[in-house]
Amino acid sequence: MCEDMPAISVVVPTYNERGNLGPLARRLFAALSPEQTELLIVDDNSPDGTADEAAVLAARWPVRCITRCGQRGLATAAIRGMREARGQLIVVMDADLSHPPEAIPALLEAMRDPRVHMAIGSRFVPGSSVDLRWPIYRRLNSLVARWLARPLVPVRDATAGFFCVRRQDVQLERLDPVGYKIALDLIVRHRWKKVVEVPIRFSERATGKTKLTLAEQLRYLRHLLRLYRFVLFERRRR
């Protein structure tokens, strides 16, 4: 690898997350070496100035920002980030500080095993915890979403948005997500079996509003339908 290329790319899709970027960058670069890491913001042209805040942070840390115009969505933003990432290890996480940057070293450690295809920051394995402020309707929504996805993937936190993969293992042309569950799409369409779940302390978002709407929930159901069709088609081919 070239000396100026980072070993780790942390991809963070954003929309109206200006208030969270500074704390995220501070915590991220306290946990990871700035010499080995890039923070790649993929912003959907936020009107609150998220991209401007990223430019301010770039004066202090290795931060890049890609602004997408005319396109919106967490999954497609994550795919764009993975395509543009320079690191050999790619971490995808939310901007709202619900995913602790301090857990990234544990994800990277799990990926030292060459048999592991993905390390997930999991909310639902022993040693993990979920913020008591997380609303009950969000907990129920997560429970149902995970139950619906359980036949597809051998993990407890199938709807996790915090994970690490190797760039060389990802074939982006295979992906066809609808909505925001990119990890689920990665696992199913790559037929990955060796996925490690690392316990994390999941927090309620720091500032801003949740992006989980009824429309997003309906997109998730469409996404599941696509993935079940994919799996059934694969089984018929065997």
N, C-alpha and C positions, 0 to 999 in steps of 0.2 A: 504494500500500500504506500502511496506517496506520503511524504511527511506532512503535507498540509491537508490531508484527508482525515476526517474524524473517524474513529472506530465505531462510534455510536451516534445514530440520528434519533432524536426524540421528536416525533411528529404529533402536532397538536392542532386539530381542526378548531376553528373559532368562528363565532358569530356573536358580536356584542359582548366581548369578554375583556374589554380594556382594563377594568378594575382588577382582574385576576392575573394578568400577565406578569406584572412586577413581582408579586409574591411567588408566583410559579417559578420564574427565572431564578430568583434568589435561592429558593429551596432546591431547585434542580442542580444548580452549579455549586451548591454546598455539598450535595451528595455525589456529584460526578465531576471529574476533572474537565475544565473548559478546554484543555489542550486535546482531549480525546472525544469531545462531545459537541454536537451542534443541536440547537433548538430550532426546529423548522415549524413555523406557524403557517397554516394554510387557512387564510381568512376569506370568508364569503362576502367581501366588500361591506364590512360592518359599518353602519352609519355612526357608531359611537366613537370611531377613531381607534379601533383596535390595531390596525396596521400602523398608524402613527406611533402608538405606544411601542410596538415591536421595533420600529426604527430607532426610538430612543434607547431601548434596551440593547440594540445591536452595537451601540457605541461603547458598551461595557463588556458584553459577552458575545460569544459566537451564536448570534441569533439571525436567522433568515426569515423573511416573510414572503409568501406567495399570495397575491390577491386574486381571487377568482371573481369575474364579473359575469353575470347572467347565468350562474349556476350555483346551486345551494344544496347542502346535504352532507351529513357527517361522513357517511360511508364513502362517497365519491371524493370528498376532501381528503380522507385518509389514504385512498388509493393514489391520489395526486401526490400526496406527501411521500408515500413509499416509492413512487416512481422518481421523484426528485431527490430522494435521500442519498447522501454521500457515504454514510456509514455502512459497515458490513452487518451490524446489528441494528435493527429498527425497533424502537419502542413507540407504540401508539397510546396516547392517553388523553383524557379530557382536560380542558383548560380551567375548569371550575374549582380545582383543588379537592374534589372528592376522591381523586386518586393520589395517594401520597408519593411525591417524587423520591422520598427516602426509601421506598420499596424497590426502586429500579435496580440497585446493586444485587438484590436477591433474585430478580428476574434474570439478570445477566449471568449470575452464578449458575442458575438452572440450565442456561443455554450452553454451558461449558461441556455438557454431555452431548456428543455429536448425534446421539439417537433421538434427542428431543427436538421437535419441530417448532413448538410454541411453548412459551411460559406465560401463564395468565396470572394477573394480580386478582386473586379470587376473594370474594366476600363471604363464601359459604363453605369453607373447609376449616378443620380444626386450627385454632390459633388466630382466626380472622375475627373481625368485629364490624358492626354496622352502627353508625351514629344514631343515637336514640332520637335525634331530631328529624331523622328521615321519616317523612309522612307515611301513615299507615296505608294510604292508597297507593303510594309508590312501592311499598313492600309487597302488597297484594299483586300489583301489576307485574313486578319482577318474578314473583312466585309462579304466576300463570305462564309468563313468557318462558321461564326456564322449564316448566313442566311440558309445555308444547314442543320445546326443542330437544328434550332429553333423549328421545329415540334416535336423534340424528348424530349426537356427539357424546363421547364418553367422559364428559366433564360436568362438574356440579354447577359452575358459574358459566353456563353456555352463552349468556348475554353480556359477558364482560366487555368493557370497552378499553381495558388496560392490559396490554400484552406486549410480548417481545418475540420477534422472529428474525431469522437470518435473511438477508436480502437475496442470497443465492437460492434459497428454498422457495421463494415466492414467484409464482407465474401470474402476473397481474391480468393477463389476457383471459385467464380462467374465471375471473370473478364477475359476478352479475348481481350486485346487491341492490336491494330496494329499501331505503330507509337508513338505518344507523347501526346495524349489527354486523360489522365487518369481520370480527373475529370468527363468528359463526360461519360466515361464507368462506373464509379462508380454510377452516378446518374441514368442512364438508367437501368443498370442491377440490382440495388437494389430497383428500382421503387420508389426512393425518391421524395417526393413532396414538403417537407418543406426545401427549400434551401434559405439561406439569402445571399444577395449580399452586401458586405461592400465596400464603395468607397475607391479607392486608387489613389495615384499619380504614374502612370506607367512611368518608365524612359527607355531611350535607354540604351543598355548594356554598362557597364563601360569599360571593356577591352575584347579582344578576338573576335572571329568570331561567327556569328549566326549559329545555327545548322539547320535552316530552309532551306531545299533544295528541289528541284523538287521531289526527291525520297520520302522525308518526306510528301510532299503534296499529292503524289499518295497513300502513306500508309494511310493518313487521309481519303481519299475517300474510300479505302477498309474498313477502320474502320467504317465509316458511313454506308456502305452497310451492314456490319454485324449487326450493331445496329438496322437498319430499319427492317432487317429480324427477329431479336430477338423480336422487338415490335409487328410486324405482327403475329408472331407465338404465342405470349402471348395473343393477342386479339382473335385469333381463338380458343384458349383453353378455353376461358371464356364462 
